[in-house]
Amino acid sequence: MFEWSDEHLMMRQAVRQFIEKEILPDIDAYEHEGRPPYDALRKMFATFGIDAAARAGFAKRLEREADGGTAADRATGGGESGGEGTGRDPAMTLIPTIELSRYCPGMVTALGVSMGLTAAAINSRGTRAQRERWVPDLLSLAKIGAWAITEPGSGSDAFGSMASTARRDGDGYVLNGSKTFITNGPYADTIVF
């Protein structure tokens, strides 16, 4: 059985107080009126050092890879948001998510898509240059990510029955097809297609 340490309990209380002060007064606007949550989430990340820890963890990941890290390390994200090899307790990354879930699950979804799906896709499939360009900003919420996967005729089968295409055209791409339910889509700075 896992028990929270005194430090964990202090962090949990501080995050709860932040949420009660900064998010709860506007909860209806976030959950039911379409107010984007990103400024509040960025403030939370800055207040608790989550943004800086994410950037530092990602930099350590790149250093380990340069020193012969494994492909499995890269595929699992290698602790950008805390955990083994970063010197950061993973519970300290989980506590804000757990506390947000109590009040505002939509914010957790926005975080998960930006930091989880989008950053993880680039981190596991991108070149080093692509990863260096996009992943740190996504993990720290400096930029918002979206994952344009779901299609009207194929659901979310990302590697199977998708019909949409991306064709190189000079310095850019021509996208053709339909996507639906793109969480963070209207606000995204980076979209994985």
N, C-alpha and C positions, 0 to 999 in steps of 0.2 A: 504494500500500500504506500502511496506517495503522500507525504504531508508537506504543506507549505512551511517554509522556514520563516523566521521573524522578518527577514528582509523581503521575502515574497509577500507576506501579509502587509508590510508597510507600502510596498509597490501597489498592491491591490487597492488599498485604501486611498492612496494618492490618485490612482487612475479613476476610481469611483468618484472622488471629489471633483476631479477635472470634468468627467462626463456630466455630473449633476450641475456643475456651474456653466460649462461651455456648450453642452449638447442638449440636455433635457429641456431647457427653456424653449428651444426651437424644434423639438422632436416631431411635432405635427408637420412642420414645413419640410423636414427631411424625409419623413416616412410617407406623407400623404399629399404634399403639395408640390413635389418635384424640385425642391431646393437641392442643388448639388452639394455633396458632403465634403468635398475635397479640401476646402480651406480649414474646416474644423479638424479633419484628419491630419492635415499638415501641421496644424498647431499642436495637436496631441503628439505627433512624432517629434517635433522640435522640443516640446516641453520635457519629454522623457528620454530624449537622446536616441530614439529609435532610428531616425534618419541617418545620423552620424554612424551608429553601429552597423546599419545596413551597408553603408558605403565602405566602412572599414573591413567588414566581413567579406565583401566582394573583392576588395583589393587583396586581402589575404588569400582568397581563393585563387586569384590570378597568379600570385607569387608561388603558391604550392604547385600549380600547374606548370609554371616555368621551371620549377625544381623537380619535375617528373611526377606530378600528381596523376591520379588515374582518371580514366574516362568515367568511371562510376561516380567519382567525386563531382565531376562536372555535371553529370546527369541529375544528381540529387540536389544540386544547388550549392553544395559544399559549405553550408552555414552562412550564407550572406546575411541572414536575419538573426543569427545567434547560433549557439550550439558548439559542437565539437570542433576544436581547432581554432575557434575565434576568441576564446577566453571569456565568452559571454554565456551566461546561464540561459538556456532555451526557455525556461519558465518565464523569464522576464520579457520575452517576446510574446509568449502566449497570454499572459495576464491581460494586456490591453485588449486583445481579441476576445477573450472570455468575457470581460466586463462590457465591451461594446455589444456583444451578443445578448446581454441581459436587457438592453434598452433599444438598440437600433440595429437589427439584423441586416438591413439594407446597406449600412456602412461596411459591415463585415463582407458582404458580397462585393461591394465596390473595391475593397482592399484585396480580396481574394482573386478577383479577375485581373487587377492591375499588377499586383506583386506576385501572385501565384501563377495564374495561367499565362499571362503575357510575358512577364520576365522569365519564367521558367522555360517557355517555348524558345525564346531567343537564346537563353543561356545553354539549353541542351542542343539546339540545332544550328545556332549562328556561328559565324566565324569569330575569331578573337576580336577583330576590329568592330564587328557588329555588336558583340557583347559589351565591349568597352564603351561604345557610343550610346547604347540604349539601356542596358541593365541597371547601372547605378542610379540613374534618374527614376526608373520605375520602382526600384526597391525602396527608395527614399521618399517617394511620392512627389519629387520635384516635377515629374511628368506623370500623366495618367495613361494607362494602357487599356486596350480592349482586345478581345479575341473574336474575330469575325469568322465564326465557324458554322453556326446553325443556318441551315437552308430550308426553305419551305418543303422541298421534296425529299430531303435526305436526313433531316434532323441534325445531330451533332456528330455524325460519323466522319471525323476529321480526315481519316486516311482511307476511306472506302468509297462511298457513293456520291461525293460532292460533284456538282456540275459546274460551279463557278471556276473561272480561269483568270490567270494573270499572265499577260504577254508583254515581254520587253518591247519598248518603243522608244528608241533613243536613250535619253538619260532617265526615263521614267517607265511606267507600266500602264497598260490598258487593262482595267478590270472589267470583267463581263460576268453577270450572274446576279443572283438575289441572295441576300442574307437577312436573317431576322433575329430578334432578341439579342442584340449586341449590347451587353451590359457595359456601361461607360462610353458607348459609341459616340454620343453627341459631344462629349467632353474630352475625348481621347486625343493625346498628342502622338501616340504610337499605337498602331493597330496591326496585329498579326492576322494575316489573311491566308 
